[in-house]
Amino acid sequence: MLKIPLYLQIVIALIIAVIVGVLLGAGSPILDKETIDHLALPCTLILKALRTLATPLIFLAILHTFLTAEIPSNSGRKLSILLITNTLVAIAIGLIVANVLRPGAAGQALATAPTTKSTLKQLDPWGLISDIIPDSIIKPLVDNNVISLIFVALAFGIVLRAIKTEQINKGKDDYRSIEQIIGVLFEAVINILHWVIALVPIAVFGIVSKTIALQGFAPFKALGSFVLAVIVALLLQAAYYLTRVKLGSWVSPTKFLQGGSDALITAFSTASSTATMPITFESLIKKVGLRESSASLGALVGSNFNNDGTALYEAMSALFISQVLGQNLTLVQQLMVMLTSIVASVGAAGIPEAGLVTMTLVFSSVGLPTEYIAILITVDWFLDRCRTAINVMGDMTVSAVIDGKHRQAQDILAEETK
């Protein structure tokens, strides 16, 4: 039985939604508003499910990563610095591009689509410190409190990793049971996420047909500016990667792109960094010529943390929606977006549309209404592919820089004897 790819399902849903929206009036609705609003009900339910999955996904992702990631001690510090630097640069690029191009400034028509009002949160440093430690372990999961969630997840992750290391040194394996439980729970959340994401085309149909029926095509003009702004930011991030490879690795940018082309094309085609992982690993070793240890650190270990394209996109999305609402985020609030985007990018699973889940936490951190994510769903299927390619390019960059500025003599000799 032929299975239609998700992106093609979304494209078909968009086409049908446009037709239905036009038939319903395209800005001059032939039915009453309440009836047309019902078209968006599936989208509302799907977004609610995404918000439900966001906190357990990030919590379990952090625990799972702490327990399973194997980072050699001599390379751990360099890997950590590379990952943090790349993510911070990506978010900074996204925020700068969004502030300069202001793609949401022309999108005021979008502001009337959702029905709930928004109140941007003003950052309270003392309140932030107070919120770090939750009243109970369950509270961050219930309230979608990102700061408390980070604290609890990191606390458990560090302790569990320490217990695992201690037991391994003593020849014990009691840690395996909790490791397996967390692994199974993480896989269960991912499977439920797959079910929800499979319904995204229905959400796209509902929100697009409703918006066109009530407001015509004007609300979607700003989305074109947003797409262009995100692409500009992703290209700047790609340029940063190539510069870092040029300055910090023996690999030339040309060889880097040629050798990694299969991985980048696969990432764009599948919108899944996880599905691309073995191709990235093989390309780095056989086509780029990196050592296996360097390739594994970037493509296998680093990929769990390195989702720069996702972090960039989520930060830009928050600024875009705030501009649409005419509630521009202050510098301090943008720093809050930066912090949440870092955590959200780590929790974003390597499957298509997973960024939509963690985006709910980024929006909630500064008080933006998460229902506006429904508007972004209409273009997310394309931007998801673009940012996945950047995620994979980031993994490749980490591997190339870890391999060093000078190629190992044995690697040169091995290549000459082929």
C-alpha positions in Angstrom: 0.0 0.0 0.0 1.4 3.4 -1.1 2.0 5.7 1.8 1.8 9.4 1.1 4.6 11.4 2.7 3.6 13.8 5.5 4.8 16.9 3.5 2.7 15.9 0.5 -0.3 15.3 2.8 0.2 18.9 4.1 0.4 20.3 0.6 -2.8 18.5 -0.4 -4.5 19.8 2.7 -3.4 23.3 1.9 -4.8 23.0 -1.7 -8.1 21.6 -0.4 -8.3 24.3 2.3 -7.8 27.1 -0.2 -10.6 25.7 -2.3 -13.0 25.3 0.7 -12.0 28.8 2.0 -12.8 30.4 -1.4 -16.1 28.5 -1.6 -17.1 29.8 1.8 -16.6 33.4 0.8 -12.8 34.2 0.9 -13.2 37.2 3.3 -17.0 37.6 2.7 -18.3 34.4 4.5 -21.5 32.9 3.3 -22.0 31.2 6.7 -22.1 32.6 10.2 -18.7 33.0 11.9 -19.5 30.5 14.7 -20.1 27.8 12.1 -16.9 28.5 10.2 -15.0 28.6 13.5 -15.7 24.9 14.0 -13.3 24.2 11.1 -10.4 25.1 13.4 -11.5 22.7 16.2 -9.2 19.8 15.1 -6.3 22.3 15.1 -7.1 23.4 18.6 -7.2 19.8 19.8 -3.9 19.0 18.1 -2.2 22.1 19.6 -3.5 21.0 23.0 -2.0 17.6 22.5 1.3 19.2 21.5 1.3 21.3 24.7 0.6 18.1 26.7 3.6 16.3 25.2 6.0 19.2 25.4 7.2 19.0 29.0 7.4 15.2 29.3 9.3 15.1 26.0 11.9 17.5 27.1 12.2 16.0 30.6 12.6 12.5 29.3 14.9 13.6 26.5 17.3 15.2 29.0 17.3 12.2 31.2 17.7 9.8 28.3 20.6 11.9 26.9 22.4 12.0 30.2 22.1 8.3 30.7 23.0 7.1 27.2 25.4 9.6 25.7 29.0 8.4 25.8 31.4 11.4 25.7 35.2 10.7 26.1 36.6 12.8 28.9 39.4 14.3 26.8 36.9 15.5 24.1 33.9 16.3 26.3 34.9 19.9 27.1 35.6 20.7 23.5 32.4 19.1 22.3 30.4 21.0 25.0 31.9 24.4 24.0 31.3 23.8 20.3 27.6 22.8 20.9 26.9 25.7 23.2 28.6 28.2 20.9 26.9 27.0 17.8 23.4 27.1 19.4 24.0 30.6 20.9 25.2 31.9 17.5 22.2 30.4 15.8 19.7 32.0 18.2 21.5 35.3 18.1 21.4 35.3 14.2 17.7 34.5 14.4 16.9 37.3 16.8 19.0 39.8 14.9 17.4 38.9 11.5 13.9 39.0 13.0 14.6 42.4 14.6 16.1 43.9 11.5 13.7 42.5 8.9 10.6 42.6 11.2 8.6 40.1 9.1 5.6 40.3 11.5 5.2 44.0 11.2 3.1 43.7 8.1 1.0 40.8 9.5 -1.5 42.6 11.7 -4.3 40.7 9.9 -3.1 37.6 11.6 -3.7 39.1 15.0 -7.5 38.5 14.8 -7.3 34.8 13.9 -7.0 33.3 17.5 -9.6 34.3 20.0 -7.7 34.5 23.3 -5.9 37.6 24.5 -2.2 37.6 25.2 -0.3 39.3 28.0 3.5 39.3 27.6 5.3 38.3 30.7 7.7 40.9 32.1 10.8 39.2 33.4 11.1 39.4 37.2 14.7 38.3 38.2 13.7 37.6 41.8 10.6 35.7 40.7 12.7 33.8 38.2 15.1 32.7 40.9 12.1 31.8 43.1 10.6 29.7 40.3 13.7 27.6 39.8 12.8 25.3 42.6 9.2 24.1 42.1 6.7 23.4 44.9 6.6 19.8 43.8 8.3 17.6 41.1 5.0 17.3 39.2 4.3 21.1 39.1 6.7 22.0 36.2 5.0 19.3 34.1 1.6 20.7 34.9 2.4 24.4 34.6 4.7 24.1 31.6 7.3 26.0 33.6 10.5 25.7 31.6 12.9 27.0 34.2 11.7 24.6 36.9 11.6 21.8 34.4 15.3 22.4 33.5 16.2 22.4 37.1 14.4 19.1 37.9 15.6 17.4 34.7 19.2 18.4 35.1 19.2 17.4 38.8 17.9 13.9 38.1 20.1 13.6 34.9 23.3 14.5 36.7 22.5 12.3 39.7 21.5 9.3 37.6 24.6 9.6 35.5 26.8 9.8 38.6 25.1 6.6 40.0 25.6 4.9 36.6 29.3 5.7 36.5 29.8 4.6 40.1 28.0 1.3 39.6 30.0 0.6 36.4 33.2 1.2 38.3 32.0 -1.3 41.0 30.9 -3.8 38.4 27.2 -3.5 39.2 24.4 -3.1 36.7 21.5 -2.0 38.9 21.3 1.2 36.9 20.1 -0.7 33.8 16.6 -1.0 35.1 16.0 2.8 35.4 17.8 3.4 32.2 15.5 0.9 30.4 12.4 2.5 32.0 13.4 6.0 30.9 14.2 4.6 27.5 10.8 3.0 27.2 9.0 6.0 28.4 10.9 8.3 26.0 10.0 5.9 23.1 6.4 5.9 24.2 6.2 9.7 24.2 7.8 9.7 20.7 5.3 7.2 19.4 2.4 9.3 20.8 4.0 12.3 19.1 4.0 10.4 15.8 0.3 9.9 16.2 -0.3 13.6 16.8 2.0 14.7 14.0 0.1 12.4 11.6 -2.9 14.6 12.2 -1.1 17.8 11.4 -2.6 17.9 7.8 -6.1 18.0 9.3 -5.0 20.9 11.5 -3.6 22.7 8.4 -6.8 22.2 6.5 -8.9 23.5 9.4 -7.0 26.6 10.3 -6.3 27.6 6.6 -9.8 27.1 5.4 -11.3 29.0 8.4 -8.8 31.9 8.0 -9.4 32.2 4.3 -13.2 32.0 4.6 -13.3 34.8 7.3 -10.4 37.0 6.3 -9.4 36.1 2.7 -5.7 35.7 1.8 -4.4 38.9 3.5 -3.3 37.1 6.8 -0.9 34.8 4.8 1.0 37.6 3.1 3.1 38.1 6.3 4.0 34.4 6.3 5.9 34.9 3.0 8.1 37.5 4.7 8.6 35.2 7.7 9.7 32.3 5.4 12.2 34.5 3.6 13.5 35.9 6.9 14.0 32.4 8.3 15.8 31.3 5.1 18.1 34.3 5.3 18.9 33.5 9.0 19.5 29.8 8.1 21.9 30.8 5.3 23.8 33.0 7.6 24.1 30.1 10.1 25.4 27.9 7.2 28.0 30.6 6.4 29.0 30.6 10.0 29.5 26.8 9.9 31.6 27.1 6.8 33.7 29.8 8.3 34.3 27.7 11.4 35.3 24.7 9.3 37.7 26.9 7.3 39.4 28.3 10.4 39.2 25.3 12.8 39.6 22.2 10.6 41.9 20.7 8.0 38.8 20.1 5.8 38.2 22.7 3.1 34.6 24.2 2.9 34.3 22.8 -0.6 35.2 19.2 0.4 33.0 19.6 3.5 29.9 20.5 1.3 30.7 17.9 -1.4 31.4 15.1 1.0 28.3 15.9 3.2 25.9 16.5 0.3 24.2 13.1 0.7 23.5 13.8 4.4 22.2 17.3 3.7 20.0 16.2 0.9 18.6 13.3 3.0 18.0 15.7 5.9 16.0 18.0 3.6 14.1 15.1 2.1 13.2 13.3 5.3 13.0 16.3 7.7 14.5 13.9 10.3 18.0 14.2 11.7 17.6 10.8 13.3 16.9 9.1 10.0 19.9 11.0 8.5 22.3 10.1 11.3 23.8 6.9 9.7 24.2 8.7 6.4 25.9 11.6 8.1 28.3 9.3 10.0 29.2 7.4 6.8 29.7 10.5 4.7 32.0 12.1 7.3 34.2 9.0 7.4 34.2 7.9 3.7 33.7 11.1 1.8 35.0 13.9 4.0 37.8 11.7 5.5 37.4 12.4 9.2 38.5 9.9 11.9 35.7 7.6 13.2 36.0 9.0 16.7 35.5 12.6 15.4 32.6 11.6 13.2 30.9 9.7 16.0 31.1 12.7 18.4 29.5 15.1 16.0 27.0 12.9 14.1 26.0 10.4 16.9 26.6 12.1 20.3 26.4 15.8 19.3 23.2 15.3 17.3 21.4 14.7 20.6 22.1 18.2 21.7 22.9 20.1 18.5 19.6 21.4 17.0 20.8 24.8 16.0 18.3 25.2 13.1 15.4 24.4 15.5 16.6 26.8 18.1 17.0 29.6 15.5 13.5 28.9 14.1 11.7 28.9 17.5 13.4 32.1 18.5 12.4 33.8 15.3 8.8 32.4 15.6 8.4 34.0 19.0 9.6 37.4 17.7 7.4 37.1 14.6 4.2 36.5 16.6 5.1 39.3 19.0 5.5 41.6 16.1 2.2 40.5 14.6 0.5 41.3 17.9 2.2 44.6 18.1 3.8 43.5 21.5 7.5 43.7 20.7 9.7 41.7 23.1 12.2 43.7 25.1 15.8 42.7 25.2 15.4 40.9 28.5 12.4 39.0 27.2 14.4 38.1 24.1 17.1 36.7 26.4 14.4 34.6 28.0 13.4 33.3 24.5 17.1 32.5 23.9 17.3 30.4 27.1 14.1 28.5 26.4 15.0 27.9 22.8 18.3 26.3 23.9 16.4 23.9 26.1 13.6 23.3 23.6 16.1 22.5 20.8 17.7 19.9 23.0 14.3 18.3 23.7 13.2 18.4 20.1 13.1 14.8 18.9 14.7 14.0 15.5 11.4 13.5 13.7 9.4 15.7 11.3 7.5 18.6 12.9 8.8 17.9 16.4 9.8 21.5 16.8 6.1 22.4 17.0 5.9 20.6 20.3 8.8 22.3 22.0 7.8 25.7 20.5 4.8 25.7 22.9 7.3 26.1 25.8 9.1 29.0 24.1 5.9 30.9 23.6 4.7 30.2 27.1 8.0 31.5 28.6 7.1 35.0 27.5 3.4 34.8 27.6 2.7 34.5 23.9 -0.6 32.7 23.0 0.3 29.2 21.8 -2.7 29.1 19.4 -0.7 31.3 17.0 1.4 28.2 16.4 -1.5 27.1 14.2 -0.7 29.8 11.7 2.9 28.7 11.6 1.9 25.1 10.9 1.0 26.2 7.3 4.6 26.9 6.5 6.4 24.6 9.0 6.4 21.6 6.7 8.8 23.5 4.4 10.9 25.3 7.1 11.2 22.1 9.0 13.2 20.6 6.1 15.4 23.6 5.9 16.2 23.7 9.6 16.8 19.9 9.7 19.4 20.4 7.0 21.1 23.1 9.2 20.9 20.8 12.2 22.8 18.1 10.3 25.3 20.6 8.9 25.9 21.7 12.5 26.6 18.0 13.4 29.1 17.8 10.5 30.8 21.0 11.6 31.3 19.8 15.1 32.9 16.6 13.8 35.2 18.5 11.4 36.4 21.0 14.1 37.0 18.2 16.6 39.1 16.4 14.0 41.5 19.3 14.2 43.5 21.7 12.0 46.0 19.0 11.0 45.1 15.7 9.4 46.6 12.6 11.1 49.5 11.1 9.2 48.0 7.6 9.3 44.8 8.9 7.7 46.8 10.5 4.8 48.8 7.3 4.3 45.6 5.2 4.3 44.1 7.4 1.6 47.2 7.3 -0.6 47.3 3.5 -0.5 43.7 3.2 -1.7 
